Amino acid sequence: MQAATPTSAAARESTAPPAGDGEDRPMKAMTHEQYGPLEQLRVRDVPKPSANHDEVLVRVHAAGLHIGDCFGVRGTPLLMRVETGIRKPKLGIPGFDLAGTVESVGAKVTRFKPGDSVFGTSAGTCAQFATAREDALALKPTNLSFEEAAAIPTSGLAALHAMRDVAKLSRGQTVLINGASGGVGHFAIQIAKSFAAEVTGVCSEKNGDMIRSLGVDHVVDYAEDDFTRNGRQYDVVFDNVENRSLSECRRAVTRNGMLILNSGTGASGLRLILRILKPLMISPFVRQKLRRFLSTPNHRDLLILKDLAESGKLSPFVSKVWQLHEVPEALRLIESGHARGKTVVKL
């Protein structure tokens, strides 16, 4: 099921940058030297990385963005700094998803060779080159452009892990996805349908046609119909927005059903701690299952997403392809909560 996007034709016509850069030649990257506002981001020349023995150096053709990139630039919530650097960014280049061509491989890498087209996750992908763990990459789906493939990794894996590993979906179960037109939500629709579930998507009226094109069975316009108060219940509620209280969302879950929480709202401090702890504290006293989850990139699951894409069961909806200098504007759109599908940067 291939979603039509306004950028797909241009994306498929993209070509790779010319090869032959010297190892010591600098590369272009979108950078920030401190945590703070998105306006501080600048395109600068930075040293080109080199692959360690268990890494792959990728010439990046496209980078996928998501809300985590906004958090990484701003340095909030503070828990993110454990990974990105406590006082200042360790790398200072946004982007976690990529698609591109293998430039070189470390001595212990066995899955890839120079020239392979790959997609997956890394740090600092808004740059001409990035290094990635071998296990965080897979060969690019043959039917997708680099821009389309770069849209998949982080959001696609989150949707897969939520629907397959946490919900353990089976044929005929009912699923409601709040934030269905977003990055994770639009993948979750398609993955849930691949398990033959009955899927309801919550989004704005203007995005209704988009999620219908992805195979959703029912659409709820959040401006007209409150899914927590309309009396309908579901075996699984997958909440990617968390703009409703825990008790409100539980009303939409069957007595023995499951509520999966996947916040991208950037709560911090006490609010973040309470958001994490409250489901854990309530779970022992209710029949419903209240779950959070961590999605870890790995080669095996990237191959599953590749197979789903090549079989036509998973189509990334790329609303717009941005240029490298437009990353701050793209991140502002994501932060506003009004981005449709995935936001991708072309390099």
N, C-alpha and C positions, 0 to 999 in steps of 0.2 A: 504494500500500500504506500505509494509515493506521494507525499504531500507536495502540492505545488507551492513554490515560494517565489517571491518577486526577484530573488537573487540567483536562483539555481542556474539559469542559462549563463549568466556572466561568470558564476563560480566555476562552471565546467570548462570555460574557456581559459581559465587561469593557467599560467605556465610557471615552472620552477625558475628561481633565480639562477644565473649562470654559475657553473661550478668553477673551481680552481682557486679559491681564496687561500692564501698562505696561512699556516697555523698561527703566526704571530700578528696577523692583520686584524685590526679592530672590527667590531660589528656594530650595527645600529640596534639600539634597544630602547624601549620606553622605561624610564627609570625614576626612582624617587630616593632621595638620600636620607630623609627623615620620615617618621610617621606624621600624618597630617592630612590636609585637604587634598582632594583630587586635583586641584589646580596646580599643585607643585610638580606634577608629572611632566617630564621633558624627554624628547628623543635625544639621546647622546651616543657618542662612540664609546664603547666599552670593550675590554679584552674579550676575545673569542675563547670560549671554554674548550677544554680537552677532556676526552673520555678516560675515566679510570679503568682498571682492569675488568670490572664487571658492569661497565656502562656503555651506552651507545650515544654517539654524537649525531644529532639530527639537524639537518638544514630545515628550518621551520618554514613551511609555506603558508600555514594558517594556524591561528591560536584561538581556542574557545574561551570565552569569559563567563563568569558567574559571580554571584554575590560575595563569595569568598575572596575574590580579588579586591572588592571594595574594602572589606575588612582588613585585608593585608596592607593596603595603602594607608588606611586610617590608623591601623594598630589597635582596633577595637573589634570585638571584645578582647580584653587583655589576655585571656587564655590563649589567643592565637599567637601571642608573642613567644610562647614556649617553642614554637616551631620556627617562627620568622625572625626572631631576635628580640631580646628583652628591651633594650634601650633604643636601638635603632635597627633598621632592616639589615639582615645578614646579606641578602642578595639585592633587594631593592628593584626587582623587575617583576611586574604583575604577570599573571597568566599561569594556569595549572594544566591546561589541555593543549595538545598539539596534533598536527598532522604534517608530515614532511618526508624527506628523503634521507636515508642513512648516509652520513658523510664518512664516518669511521667507527670502528668497534674496538672495545678493550680486548685484551688477550684471552679472557675467560668467557667472552660472549660467543654463544654457539647458534642462537636462533636467527640472527640477522647478519647481513653482509652489506657493504657499501652499495648504494643504488636502490636498495629495497624501499618501497613506499610503506610507511608505517603511521599508526596513530596511537595515542595513549596519553599518559600524564607525566609531568615533570614540574620543576620549579622554574619560573622565569621564562615563560614561553613567548612573551611579547618581545621577541628578539630574533635576529636572523639565525641564530644557532642556540641549541639547548642540549644538555646532557640528560639522559634518562636511564633509570635502571632497566635492565633487560626484561625483567618480569613486569614492568609497567608499560610495555609496548606490545603491539600485535601488528601483523600485516594489515594494511588499510583495506576496507571493503572495496572490491573491484568496481562496484557500480556507483560509488560515491566520489565526488570531487574532494580535493583536500579540504576545502572550506566546510563541506558537509560532514566529513569524517572528524574534523576538529571539534565539531559541535557535540560529539557523542560522549567522550570518556567519563568525566566526573559525574555529569547529570545522568547519563545512561546507566552507569554502574550503580548510582544511588537508587534509581528506579528498579533495576534488576534485583538488587539486594533487598529492597523493601518488599517487593511483590513475591519474589521466589523464596528468599531465606527467612524473612520475618513473618510475612502473612502466610507463606506456604499455600498459595492460591491453588484451587482445584476447579474443575469444570462446574459451572453453574453458580459459583459463589457470587455474591453481590458486593461491589466495591464502589465507594465514593472517593473521588480525588478532589480535594480542595486546592485551588491553584492549578487547575488542569491545563491552562494554556501556557504555563511557565516552563522553564528549562527541564526540571525534573518531572513535573506533572505531565507534560505532553509525551514523554517517554514512558511514564508509568501507564498511561492509557493503552499504549500499543503493547507493552509487555503483559499487562493484565489480560488483554484480548488474546494474546498468544497462548494463555492458559485457559481460554474459553470462559472467562468470567464475564458477568454482566456489569458494565462500567457506567457510572454516572460521573460527569465532570462538572465542577463548580467554577464559573468564570464570569466575565462581563458579557453583556449581550453582543458586543462587537467581535468577541473572540469565539462566539458559538459556532460559526461556520468552520473556523479553523479546526476546532477539536472534533467536529463532526467528520471532517475530511480524514481524521486519524482513526476513525472507527468507534468513537464513543457511542454508547447506546442511548443515553439520556443527558440532557444539558440543563443545569440549574443556573439561572441568571441571579447572581447574589444580590443585585439591586432590587429584584422583584420577589425573591423567594428565599427565605432563611432556612438553610438545610438543617439547622439545629432545632427548628420549631415547627416544621411542616408535618411531623408525625411519621415520616418515612425512616426506616432503619436499615442498616447494611451490615453484612458480615465483617467487612473491613472498611474503616475510614482512614484514608491516608492524607494527613493534614500537612501541606507544604507552606502554609501561610501563618498559622497560629495567631490569627487575629480574633479568635474566640476563646473563651475560658475552657478549661478542662471539663468542667461540669456541663457546659453547653454542648461541647462536642460529643460527650458520652451519651447524650440523648439520641444521637443519630446512630448509635452502635447497638446491635442486638445484644441480648442478655449475655450470650457467650461469645460475643464478637471481639474484634480487636481494633484499637485505636493506635495508629502509628504516627508519631510526631517527628517532623523533619523541619525544624525551624530555620528560616533564613532571614530572620528579622533583625539580627544584630543586637539583641538584648545584652546588657552588661551588668556587672556588679551584682547586687542582691537579686535583682529581677531575673538575671540569667541563672543564678544558683537555684532560686525557687522553681524556675521553669524546668530545670533538670531534675530536681529532687522530688517535686510534688507527685509526679506519676509513680515514682519508686515507693513513696510513702503510702499512697492510696492502694496500689496494686494488691497487697496481701488481703485487703478487706472487701474486694469486689470480684465478681465473676468475670467481668470484662478484662481483657488483657490490654495493658497500657504499655506501649513499647517506644523506646528510642533506639537508634542503631547507628553504628559507624560503618561507613563504606570504604573498604580498602582496595585500591587498584591492584589488579593482578592479571597476568597474561591469560589464564584460563577463562576468566569471565569476559575479557575483551574479545576473545575468540567467539564466545557465545553471542555478543553484540554484533560482531562481524557477520556471523552466520545469519542472524535475524535480519540484518540489513540486506545481505545478498539474496535472501529468500523473499524480500519484499514485506516482511513483517515489522520492520523498524525503519522509519523515515524521519530524519531530523528536520525540523521546521526552522530554517534560518531566516529570520525576519529581515536582516540586513547584514551585509559584509562591510566592515569598516576598514579604513587605512590605519597604519600604525600611529600617525600623528593624531588620530581621532579617538584614541583609547580613553582619555579623560571624559569625553562626551558620551562614549558608549557606556562607561561605568556609571555615569550619572543617570542614564536611562535605566540601567539595571537597578540601581539604588532606589529609584522612584517607585519600583514595583509594577511598572507598566510595560516592561519588555515582553514581547510575544516570542515564545519558543526560545531559540538560542541566539546569542550575539557572538559574532565571529570577526576576527581581525585577519586581514590578508597581508602577508609580508612578501 
